[in-house]
């Protein structure tokens, strides 16, 4: 299909469906460009799209808009379908980007630099470590040191980035949500640490050590 025709059809789609149409297409484009998504079956799947919309704070079933984009406008085409997943591919992704103005956002060096900074902090590795710490019944001295390094290192830097990325919330919706999740995990671990019984070097809880020494902790 001619690029100008796709461009004009997307523009018409946006005029008719407004913010809903814009957010659905924007989310689909983000998924198509996400290196962490396996694109062997297409640019985006229904499941990925619904999850991405939810992360953007938009709880909406896009099935009718997808049908319009596919059947009526030819902007997307079904690339894979099974009993538990459906994928689509853009017929001309560059024309869709132009229509949404997404190309100007992606070309902004500040946007690119913010994404590079965020990825350089390895958020998925940090999340994996925090999840392991959160799942433990008790944290060792080594665990606590690992936790402190993350809090004063990667997590602190992510919070600084959060302030900058919040100015581009439409573009960094997923990353902002990741940072919020990491903060919640860190808070959970902090609460776990505060509730644990302090342990002495010899391995006895503080209360047991005081009893063994016949010392009353009346302070």
C-alpha positions as CSV (number, residue, x, y, z in Angstrom):
1,X,0.0,0.0,0.0
2,X,1.2,3.5,-0.8
3,X,2.8,5.3,2.1
4,X,0.8,8.5,1.6
5,X,-2.4,6.4,1.6
6,X,-1.4,4.7,4.9
7,X,-0.5,8.1,6.4
8,X,-3.8,9.7,5.4
9,X,-5.8,6.7,6.7
10,X,-4.0,6.9,10.1
11,X,-4.7,10.6,10.2
12,X,-8.4,10.0,9.5
13,X,-8.4,7.2,12.1
14,X,-7.0,9.6,14.7
15,X,-9.5,12.3,13.8
16,X,-12.4,9.9,14.3
17,X,-11.3,8.0,17.4
18,X,-9.3,10.7,19.2
19,X,-7.2,9.9,22.3
20,X,-8.3,6.2,22.2
21,X,-7.0,5.7,18.7
22,X,-3.8,7.6,19.4
23,X,-3.0,5.6,22.6
24,X,-3.7,2.3,20.9
25,X,-1.4,3.1,18.0
26,X,1.3,4.6,20.2
27,X,1.3,1.5,22.4
28,X,1.5,-0.8,19.4
29,X,4.4,1.2,18.0
30,X,6.2,1.0,21.4
31,X,5.9,-2.7,21.4
32,X,7.1,-3.0,17.8
33,X,10.2,-1.1,18.8
34,X,10.8,-2.8,22.2
35,X,14.0,-4.9,22.0
36,X,12.8,-7.0,25.0
37,X,9.8,-8.4,23.0
38,X,10.2,-11.4,20.8
39,X,9.0,-10.2,17.4
40,X,9.2,-13.5,15.5
41,X,5.4,-13.5,15.0
42,X,4.9,-9.9,14.2
43,X,5.2,-6.3,15.5
44,X,2.8,-6.6,18.4
45,X,0.3,-9.1,20.0
46,X,-3.1,-8.5,21.5
47,X,-1.7,-9.5,25.0
48,X,1.3,-7.2,24.8
49,X,-1.0,-4.3,23.6
50,X,-3.5,-4.7,26.5
51,X,-0.7,-4.9,29.1
52,X,1.1,-1.8,27.6
53,X,-2.1,0.2,27.6
54,X,-2.7,-0.8,31.3
55,X,0.8,0.4,32.2
56,X,-0.1,3.7,30.5
57,X,-3.1,3.9,32.9
58,X,-5.5,3.1,30.1
59,X,-7.7,0.0,30.9
60,X,-9.3,-0.6,27.5
61,X,-10.2,-3.5,25.2
62,X,-8.8,-2.4,21.8
63,X,-10.4,-5.2,19.8
64,X,-12.8,-3.0,17.9
65,X,-10.1,-0.4,17.0
66,X,-7.8,-3.2,15.9
67,X,-10.6,-4.6,13.7
68,X,-11.0,-1.2,12.1
69,X,-7.2,-0.8,11.5
70,X,-7.0,-4.2,9.9
71,X,-10.2,-4.8,8.1
72,X,-11.3,-1.3,7.1
73,X,-8.0,0.6,6.8
74,X,-5.4,-2.0,6.0
75,X,-2.9,-0.2,8.4
76,X,-2.1,-3.5,10.1
77,X,-2.4,-7.1,9.0
78,X,-2.7,-10.3,11.0
79,X,0.7,-12.1,11.0
80,X,0.0,-15.0,13.4
81,X,-3.0,-16.5,15.2
82,X,-3.4,-19.4,17.5
83,X,-5.8,-20.5,20.3
84,X,-4.0,-18.3,22.8
85,X,-2.3,-15.4,21.0
86,X,-2.8,-13.1,18.0
87,X,-0.1,-11.0,16.4
88,X,-0.3,-8.1,13.8
89,X,2.3,-6.4,11.6
90,X,2.2,-2.8,10.4
91,X,1.8,-2.6,6.6
92,X,3.9,0.6,6.7
93,X,5.3,1.4,10.1
94,X,7.1,4.5,9.0
95,X,4.0,6.1,7.7
96,X,2.2,5.3,11.0
97,X,5.0,6.9,12.9
98,X,4.8,10.0,10.7
99,X,1.1,10.3,11.3
100,X,1.5,10.1,15.0
101,X,4.5,12.4,15.1
102,X,6.5,9.5,16.8
103,X,9.5,10.0,14.4
104,X,10.2,13.4,15.9
105,X,10.2,12.0,19.5
106,X,12.5,9.1,18.6
107,X,14.9,11.5,16.9
108,X,15.2,13.7,20.0
109,X,18.7,13.1,21.4
110,X,17.5,13.9,24.9
111,X,15.0,11.0,24.7
112,X,17.6,8.7,23.3
113,X,20.1,9.6,26.1
114,X,17.5,9.1,28.8
115,X,16.8,5.6,27.5
116,X,20.5,4.8,27.3
117,X,21.0,6.0,30.9
118,X,18.1,3.9,32.1
119,X,19.2,0.7,30.3
120,X,22.8,1.2,31.5
121,X,21.5,0.7,35.1
122,X,20.4,-2.8,34.2
123,X,16.8,-2.5,35.7
124,X,16.0,-6.1,35.0
125,X,19.1,-7.4,36.9
126,X,18.2,-5.1,39.8
127,X,14.7,-6.3,39.9
128,X,15.8,-9.9,39.8
129,X,18.2,-9.3,42.8
130,X,15.5,-7.5,44.8
131,X,13.0,-10.3,44.1
132,X,15.5,-12.8,45.5
133,X,16.1,-10.7,48.6
134,X,12.3,-10.2,49.1
135,X,11.7,-13.9,48.9
136,X,14.2,-14.9,51.6
137,X,13.0,-15.7,55.1
138,X,15.9,-13.8,56.6
139,X,18.6,-11.6,55.2
140,X,22.3,-12.3,55.9
141,X,24.9,-9.5,56.4
142,X,25.9,-10.1,52.8
143,X,22.3,-9.7,51.6
144,X,22.0,-6.4,53.5
145,X,25.2,-5.1,51.9
146,X,24.0,-6.0,48.5
147,X,20.7,-4.3,49.2
148,X,22.4,-1.1,50.4
149,X,24.6,-1.0,47.3
150,X,21.5,-1.2,45.1
151,X,19.6,1.5,47.1
152,X,22.5,4.0,47.2
153,X,23.6,3.1,43.7
154,X,21.3,2.0,40.9
155,X,18.0,2.8,42.6
156,X,19.1,6.4,43.6
157,X,20.2,7.0,40.0
158,X,16.9,5.7,38.7
159,X,15.0,8.1,40.9
160,X,17.1,11.0,39.5
161,X,16.2,9.7,36.0
162,X,12.5,9.4,37.0
163,X,12.3,13.1,37.5
164,X,13.6,13.7,33.9
165,X,11.6,10.9,32.3
166,X,8.4,12.0,33.9
167,X,8.4,15.0,31.5
168,X,8.1,12.4,28.6
169,X,5.5,10.2,30.3
170,X,3.8,9.2,27.1
171,X,7.1,7.8,25.8
172,X,8.5,6.4,29.0
173,X,5.4,5.0,30.6
174,X,6.8,1.5,30.9
175,X,10.1,2.6,32.3
176,X,8.5,4.9,34.9
177,X,6.3,2.0,36.0
178,X,9.4,-0.3,36.3
179,X,11.0,2.3,38.6
180,X,7.9,2.5,40.8
181,X,7.9,-1.3,41.1
182,X,11.5,-1.3,42.1
183,X,10.9,1.3,44.8
184,X,8.0,-0.8,46.2
185,X,10.2,-3.9,46.3
186,X,12.9,-2.0,48.1
187,X,10.3,-0.7,50.6
188,X,9.1,-4.2,51.2
189,X,12.7,-5.4,51.9
190,X,13.3,-2.5,54.2
191,X,10.2,-3.5,56.3
192,X,11.4,-7.1,56.3
193,X,14.8,-5.9,57.7
194,X,13.2,-3.7,60.3
195,X,11.2,-6.7,61.6
196,X,14.0,-9.2,61.8
197,X,15.6,-10.0,65.2
198,X,19.2,-8.5,65.3
199,X,21.8,-11.3,65.1
200,X,25.1,-11.2,66.9
201,X,28.4,-12.3,65.4
202,X,28.1,-15.6,67.1
203,X,24.8,-16.3,65.5
204,X,22.5,-15.9,68.6
205,X,19.7,-13.4,68.4
206,X,20.3,-10.4,70.6
207,X,17.7,-11.4,73.2
208,X,19.2,-14.9,73.5
209,X,22.7,-13.5,73.8
210,X,21.7,-11.2,76.7
211,X,20.0,-14.0,78.5
212,X,23.1,-16.2,78.1
213,X,25.1,-13.3,79.7
214,X,22.4,-12.8,82.3
215,X,22.0,-9.2,81.2
216,X,18.6,-7.5,81.2
217,X,17.9,-5.3,78.3
218,X,16.0,-2.6,80.2
219,X,17.3,0.3,78.2
